[in-house]
């Protein structure tokens, strides 16, 4: 799933790229011990909250890939 986020960060539309970059940054922060597990999961879940994401998401396939990848890395702690 990290590969999906890296791909979206580099090649996705602006809304997906920004969120993917943030998710990757939060994963690094968590791995470094800068944020707790609870903070990590909360930040990731906020990232894909439906109400905010629905306003910006223009492509259902990209949205699905982003949400799936974020949920997956949130569980790998």
C-alpha positions in Angstrom: 0.0 0.0 0.0 2.9 2.3 0.5 3.6 1.9 -3.3 0.1 3.1 -4.0 0.5 6.1 -1.9 3.9 6.9 -3.5 2.4 6.5 -6.9 -0.5 8.8 -6.0 1.9 11.3 -4.4 3.9 11.5 -7.6 1.3 11.1 -10.3 -2.2 11.7 -8.8 -4.4 14.7 -9.2 -3.6 17.5 -6.7 -6.2 16.5 -4.1 -4.9 12.9 -4.1 -1.3 13.8 -4.3 -1.5 16.1 -1.3 -3.3 13.5 0.8 -0.9 10.7 -0.2 2.1 12.8 0.6 0.6 13.6 4.0 -0.1 9.9 4.7 3.5 9.0 3.8 4.8 11.8 6.1 2.7 10.6 9.0 3.9 7.0 8.5 7.5 8.3 8.8 6.6 10.3 11.8 5.0 7.3 13.5 8.0 5.1 12.6 10.4 7.6 14.1 8.3 7.8 17.3 7.3 11.4 16.8 3.6 10.6 17.1 1.7 7.9 19.0 -0.2 5.1 17.4 -3.5 6.8 18.4 -2.4 10.1 16.8 -1.2 8.3 13.7 -4.5 6.5 13.2 -6.6 9.6 13.9 -4.6 11.7 11.5 -4.9 9.1 8.8 -8.7 8.7 9.3 -9.1 12.4 9.2 -7.3 12.4 5.9 -10.0 10.3 4.3 -13.1 11.5 6.0 -15.9 11.2 3.5 -17.3 14.7 3.9 -14.0 16.4 3.1 -12.9 13.9 0.5 -16.2 13.9 -1.4 -15.9 17.7 -1.9 -12.5 17.4 -3.6 -12.4 13.9 -5.2 -13.0 14.0 -8.9 -12.2 10.4 -9.8 -13.8 7.5 -8.0 -11.0 5.0 -8.9 -8.3 7.3 -7.5 -10.4 8.0 -4.4 -10.9 4.3 -3.8 -7.2 3.6 -4.2 -6.3 6.4 -1.8 -8.8 5.4 0.9 -7.8 1.7 0.6 -4.1 2.5 0.9 -4.7 4.8 3.9 -6.8 2.3 5.7 -4.2 -0.4 5.1 -1.3 1.6 6.4 -3.4 2.6 9.5 -3.7 -1.1 10.3 0.0 -1.9 9.9 1.2 -0.7 13.2 
